[in-house]
Amino acid sequence: MSGYLAAVMSVIIIIAAFLTCFELKKPSAARLMPIVSLVVIGSVGRIIFAFIPQIQPVTAIVIIAGACLGPADGFMTGVLCAAVSNVALGHGPWTPFQMLAWGVVGALAGLIAKTKTGSSLAVMTVYSVIAGAIFSVITDLYTITSLFDTMTVPYALTIFAAGLLFNISHMIFNAVFILILYLPFRHMLKRVRKKYL
């Protein structure tokens, strides 16, 4: 098996293992409802903004999911946002890497929010910038692993550098979307959890 196929299969196994664990807990409809709602919002937002590279609200929505619903729900939201939106935007071997990247972003948001001041707007805004870099590193691994047999360190650094301008815009607009969406969505999700969970 080539290094590329091994990398793709590893990512798929990680995602499948999480989904299996999540399903084995038999989540209630009340728990799934906010996740589904955020997946729809994130996916539609990504499709609407698709004509502007790296400027879309998905990362912010996934961060909100993790911060307000917890790491597992954040991971699930990220995975599903990539899978659902790519139905319209196009699936390919890059999809598992996008699923994992947004899943990790959501899970980390949930872990950060568990700390004393981690759920504040300021902390989540800073994290949203960092999340843009995390997402980019994981998705750039798709390109790197696809060239696994001929890859060198300078070549890998060139790939990361080539996407730098796109990644910077992603990081900046993550913060913009968090500043706009975080507090209203957090208030809404708290009401939903209080009423149904």
Legacy VTK file of the C-alpha trace (Angstrom):
# vtk DataFile Version 3.0
C-alpha trace
ASCII
DATASET POLYDATA
POINTS 197 float
0.000 0.000 0.000
1.365 3.418 -0.932
1.906 6.139 1.655
-0.964 8.111 0.149
-3.482 5.280 0.478
-2.235 4.559 3.993
-2.800 8.200 4.979
-6.307 8.298 3.483
-7.260 5.004 5.128
-5.892 6.199 8.481
-8.037 9.330 8.339
-11.124 7.313 7.370
-10.516 4.853 10.230
-10.194 7.696 12.762
-13.468 9.247 11.599
-15.257 5.883 11.452
-14.081 5.005 14.976
-15.431 8.279 16.348
-18.759 7.917 14.548
-19.112 4.385 15.872
-18.399 5.482 19.457
-20.845 8.362 19.103
-23.561 6.066 17.769
-22.994 3.448 20.482
-23.925 6.080 23.078
-27.372 6.216 21.419
-27.703 10.014 21.410
-31.227 11.297 21.896
-33.142 13.242 19.259
-32.909 16.275 21.549
-29.113 16.045 21.501
-28.955 15.541 17.728
-31.304 18.422 16.877
-28.780 21.246 17.583
-26.049 19.346 15.717
-28.257 18.870 12.660
-29.324 22.531 12.737
-25.716 23.746 12.895
-24.670 21.347 10.122
-27.399 22.752 7.866
-26.417 26.361 8.669
-22.708 25.653 8.192
-23.192 23.700 4.970
-25.498 26.270 3.388
-23.121 29.042 4.451
-20.200 27.234 2.861
-22.090 26.740 -0.395
-23.225 30.383 -0.502
-19.679 31.671 0.079
-18.025 29.044 -2.151
-17.161 31.604 -4.835
-14.877 33.415 -2.329
-11.913 31.124 -1.462
-11.429 30.469 2.268
-14.136 32.932 3.327
-17.046 30.929 4.714
-18.697 30.518 8.107
-18.194 26.756 8.502
-15.190 26.966 10.813
-16.978 29.476 13.036
-20.114 27.301 13.172
-18.040 24.244 14.080
-16.247 26.209 16.823
-19.609 27.353 18.196
-20.834 23.749 18.198
-17.823 22.559 20.147
-17.838 25.461 22.601
-21.573 25.268 23.323
-22.347 21.556 22.938
-19.067 19.884 23.901
-16.063 18.274 22.171
-17.889 15.202 20.815
-20.733 17.242 19.340
-18.210 19.719 17.931
-16.328 16.913 16.222
-19.573 15.483 14.839
-20.655 18.897 13.523
-17.323 19.399 11.774
-17.342 15.953 10.178
-20.911 16.319 8.930
-20.460 19.887 7.650
-17.690 18.727 5.326
-19.578 15.610 4.213
-22.882 17.415 3.585
-21.534 20.555 1.899
-19.317 18.493 -0.402
-22.450 16.877 -1.844
-22.943 20.224 -3.603
-19.297 21.306 -3.903
-17.821 17.963 -4.923
-16.572 14.905 -3.077
-13.130 13.465 -3.607
-10.162 12.012 -1.734
-9.770 15.390 -0.007
-13.142 15.014 1.751
-11.912 12.793 4.632
-9.137 15.312 5.373
-11.666 18.166 5.458
-13.942 16.084 7.687
-11.086 15.358 10.096
-9.856 18.967 10.035
-13.227 20.487 10.935
-13.846 17.681 13.425
-10.587 18.437 15.245
-11.388 22.173 15.229
-14.781 21.497 16.828
-13.411 19.065 19.410
-10.630 21.449 20.470
-13.160 24.279 20.833
-15.126 22.053 23.194
-12.047 21.262 25.269
-11.028 24.927 25.464
-14.554 25.952 26.494
-14.340 23.603 29.493
-11.588 25.741 31.028
-12.362 28.611 33.393
-12.574 31.433 30.841
-12.373 29.311 27.705
-15.925 29.948 26.563
-15.555 33.730 26.474
-15.891 35.629 23.203
-12.292 36.845 23.438
-10.844 33.352 23.850
-12.996 31.890 21.079
-12.030 34.742 18.743
-8.333 34.064 19.311
-8.921 30.335 18.924
-10.809 30.902 15.655
-7.643 32.391 14.162
-5.571 29.440 15.376
-8.279 27.060 14.109
-7.770 28.407 10.605
-4.126 27.314 10.804
-5.072 23.895 12.251
-7.576 23.333 9.443
-5.040 24.347 6.806
-2.282 22.080 8.142
-4.561 19.033 8.182
-6.035 19.676 4.732
-2.591 20.435 3.278
-1.615 16.935 4.393
-3.890 15.680 1.608
-1.645 17.344 -0.986
1.521 16.226 0.773
0.434 12.588 1.090
-0.735 12.510 -2.539
2.898 13.196 -3.470
4.212 10.909 -0.735
6.759 8.987 -2.797
8.448 12.147 -4.138
7.917 14.401 -1.126
10.823 16.231 0.502
10.849 18.681 3.410
11.494 21.720 1.146
8.651 20.578 -1.135
6.300 20.232 1.843
7.244 23.711 3.090
6.574 25.074 -0.405
3.068 23.575 -0.321
2.333 25.196 3.048
3.768 28.526 1.849
1.747 28.444 -1.396
-1.503 28.434 0.555
-0.431 31.086 3.056
-2.463 33.978 1.618
-5.608 31.838 1.438
-4.974 30.587 4.962
-4.527 34.104 6.333
-7.869 35.187 4.872
-9.457 32.072 6.377
-8.049 32.925 9.804
-9.138 36.573 9.637
-12.682 35.800 8.514
-13.009 33.063 11.134
-12.570 35.801 13.712
-15.064 38.045 11.911
-17.711 35.314 11.832
-17.100 34.421 15.485
-17.489 38.061 16.524
-20.809 38.217 14.669
-22.249 34.774 15.439
-20.821 33.446 18.694
-22.868 35.260 21.336
-26.271 34.984 19.575
-25.728 31.293 18.809
-24.458 30.565 22.323
-27.557 32.183 23.808
-29.819 30.195 21.475
-28.054 26.884 22.134
-28.142 27.418 25.898
-31.911 27.897 25.711
-32.261 24.741 23.600
-30.165 22.672 26.006
-32.018 23.998 29.033
-35.374 23.193 27.472
-34.686 19.809 25.898
-31.621 18.265 27.585
LINES 1 198
197 0 1 2 3 4 5 6 7 8 9 10 11 12 13 14 15 16 17 18 19 20 21 22 23 24 25 26 27 28 29 30 31 32 33 34 35 36 37 38 39 40 41 42 43 44 45 46 47 48 49 50 51 52 53 54 55 56 57 58 59 60 61 62 63 64 65 66 67 68 69 70 71 72 73 74 75 76 77 78 79 80 81 82 83 84 85 86 87 88 89 90 91 92 93 94 95 96 97 98 99 100 101 102 103 104 105 106 107 108 109 110 111 112 113 114 115 116 117 118 119 120 121 122 123 124 125 126 127 128 129 130 131 132 133 134 135 136 137 138 139 140 141 142 143 144 145 146 147 148 149 150 151 152 153 154 155 156 157 158 159 160 161 162 163 164 165 166 167 168 169 170 171 172 173 174 175 176 177 178 179 180 181 182 183 184 185 186 187 188 189 190 191 192 193 194 195 196
